[in-house]
């Protein structure tokens, strides 16, 4: 499938991206040329199965992370790691692309074995969607989370900024803003797309080609902000 009539320039219309997200399909999100300049493969967490984890590790190659919004993270007692780490390595964050990292801790579902297989990670990831929805409704708390997940594990959790794109404009917030707009549970998977030949981030043109080959929507951060903020 090639670009549809909804495409504008290099990117697809936000409406196509949101329709894909509602249908449980992955989308490609390029943030900004003057930020990370990276494209992430982004999934609704509840739609992820073992084959999707395989796609992320084989076709994308970055870290497989699940982003949760600030209110859900508060309900589940999930901290920013840089707030709780007591080590010299955590004393200063010289990030060229932002003021702070979104990382919380890592988890495995307690029904997983090692936690790293495609099946195990898909189990952990997909379960985080109904958990996030229940936490937002006040029906699931930190004790419930501890009963279902163990830490450390193999799925990286990211905590969104309190006001999402008004506070921070990373893939974490872009993905969560898409989930809110699409009306799906507030948990999204983000995985950076890397280039096997250069070892760098996959170029925007190569990401566009990948999206075309697989029939995935491709959007940039500016387009999302124009529509969602």
MOBEL-V870408 format. One record per residue. N is the residue number from 1. RES is the residue in one small letter. SS is DSSP state (~ for helix, > for strand, _ for the rest). PHI is phi in whole degrees, -180 to 180 (999 if undefined). Layout:
N_RES_SS_PHI ; N_RES_SS_PHI
This chain:
1_x___999 ; 2_x___-101 ; 3_x___-58 ; 4_x___-88 ; 5_x___-65 ; 6_x___-79 ; 7_x___-69 ; 8_x_>_-131 ; 9_x___64 ; 10_x___-81 ; 11_x_>_-122 ; 12_x___-89 ; 13_x___-63 ; 14_x_~_-59 ; 15_x_~_-60 ; 16_x_~_-67 ; 17_x_~_-62 ; 18_x_~_-68 ; 19_x_~_-61 ; 20_x_~_-63 ; 21_x_~_-63 ; 22_x_~_-61 ; 23_x___-83 ; 24_x___81 ; 25_x___-95 ; 26_x___-75 ; 27_x_>_-132 ; 28_x_>_-103 ; 29_x_>_-124 ; 30_x_>_-93 ; 31_x___-77 ; 32_x___-150 ; 33_x___-63 ; 34_x___-99 ; 35_x___-114 ; 36_x___-73 ; 37_x___67 ; 38_x___-119 ; 39_x_>_-109 ; 40_x_>_-108 ; 41_x_>_-86 ; 42_x_>_-121 ; 43_x_>_-122 ; 44_x_>_-66 ; 45_x_~_-58 ; 46_x_~_-68 ; 47_x_~_-96 ; 48_x___-84 ; 49_x___-118 ; 50_x_~_-55 ; 51_x_~_-66 ; 52_x_~_-71 ; 53_x_~_-63 ; 54_x_~_-62 ; 55_x_~_-62 ; 56_x_~_-64 ; 57_x_~_-78 ; 58_x_~_-88 ; 59_x_~_-94 ; 60_x_~_-95 ; 61_x_>_99 ; 62_x___-86 ; 63_x___-73 ; 64_x___-92 ; 65_x_>_-126 ; 66_x_>_-113 ; 67_x_>_-93 ; 68_x_>_-125 ; 69_x___-73 ; 70_x_~_-60 ; 71_x_~_-65 ; 72_x_~_-67 ; 73_x_~_-61 ; 74_x_~_-62 ; 75_x_~_-62 ; 76_x_~_-93 ; 77_x___69 ; 78_x___-94 ; 79_x___-88 ; 80_x___-75 ; 81_x_~_-61 ; 82_x_~_-72 ; 83_x_~_-87 ; 84_x_~_-116 ; 85_x___-72 ; 86_x___-113 ; 87_x___-156 ; 88_x_~_-55 ; 89_x_~_-67 ; 90_x_~_-100 ; 91_x___-81 ; 92_x___-149 ; 93_x___-119 ; 94_x___-99 ; 95_x___-89 ; 96_x___-74 ; 97_x___-109 ; 98_x___-165 ; 99_x___-89 ; 100_x___-156 ; 101_x___-85 ; 102_x___-91 ; 103_x_>_-66 ; 104_x_>_-103 ; 105_x_>_-93 ; 106_x_>_-109 ; 107_x_>_-139 ; 108_x_>_-126 ; 109_x_>_-68 ; 110_x___-69 ; 111_x___-86 ; 112_x___-80 ; 113_x___-98 ; 114_x___-78 ; 115_x___95 ; 116_x___-98 ; 117_x___-66 ; 118_x_~_-58 ; 119_x_~_-64 ; 120_x_~_-66 ; 121_x_~_-67 ; 122_x_~_-63 ; 123_x_~_-60 ; 124_x_~_-62 ; 125_x_~_-64 ; 126_x_~_-65 ; 127_x_~_-71 ; 128_x_~_-67 ; 129_x_~_-69 ; 130_x_~_-66 ; 131_x_~_-62 ; 132_x_~_-63 ; 133_x_~_-65 ; 134_x_~_-68 ; 135_x_~_-64 ; 136_x_~_-64 ; 137_x___-84 ; 138_x___84 ; 139_x___-106 ; 140_x___-157 ; 141_x___-128 ; 142_x_~_-61 ; 143_x_~_-65 ; 144_x_~_-61 ; 145_x_~_-63 ; 146_x_~_-64 ; 147_x_~_-75 ; 148_x_~_-104 ; 149_x_>_-125 ; 150_x_>_-124 ; 151_x_>_-133 ; 152_x_>_-75 ; 153_x_>_-149 ; 154_x_>_-116 ; 155_x_>_-111 ; 156_x_>_-79 ; 157_x_>_-98 ; 158_x_>_-118 ; 159_x_>_-111 ; 160_x___-71 ; 161_x___-65 ; 162_x___-53 ; 163_x___-107 ; 164_x_~_46 ; 165_x_~_-69 ; 166_x_~_-74 ; 167_x___-101 ; 168_x___-153 ; 169_x___-125 ; 170_x___-93 ; 171_x_~_-61 ; 172_x_~_-55 ; 173_x_~_-74 ; 174_x_~_-61 ; 175_x_~_-65 ; 176_x_~_-68 ; 177_x_~_-65 ; 178_x_~_-64 ; 179_x_~_-62 ; 180_x_~_-62 ; 181_x_~_-67 ; 182_x_~_-80 ; 183_x___74 ; 184_x___-114 ; 185_x___-54 ; 186_x___-80 ; 187_x_>_-150 ; 188_x_>_-132 ; 189_x_>_-99 ; 190_x_>_-126 ; 191_x_>_-147 ; 192_x_>_-67 ; 193_x_>_-94 ; 194_x_>_-114 ; 195_x___-102 ; 196_x___-62 ; 197_x___-80 ; 198_x___-97 ; 199_x___78 ; 200_x___-98 ; 201_x_>_-63 ; 202_x___-63 ; 203_x___-67 ; 204_x_~_-62 ; 205_x_~_-64 ; 206_x_~_-67 ; 207_x_~_-66 ; 208_x_~_-61 ; 209_x_~_-62 ; 210_x_~_-62 ; 211_x_~_-60 ; 212_x_~_-63 ; 213_x_~_-63 ; 214_x_~_-105 ; 215_x___74 ; 216_x___-96 ; 217_x_>_-73 ; 218_x_>_-136 ; 219_x_>_-139 ; 220_x_>_-111 ; 221_x_~_-61 ; 222_x_~_-60 ; 223_x_~_-63 ; 224_x_~_-66 ; 225_x_~_-64 ; 226_x_~_-60 ; 227_x_~_-91 ; 228_x_~_-106 ; 229_x___-101
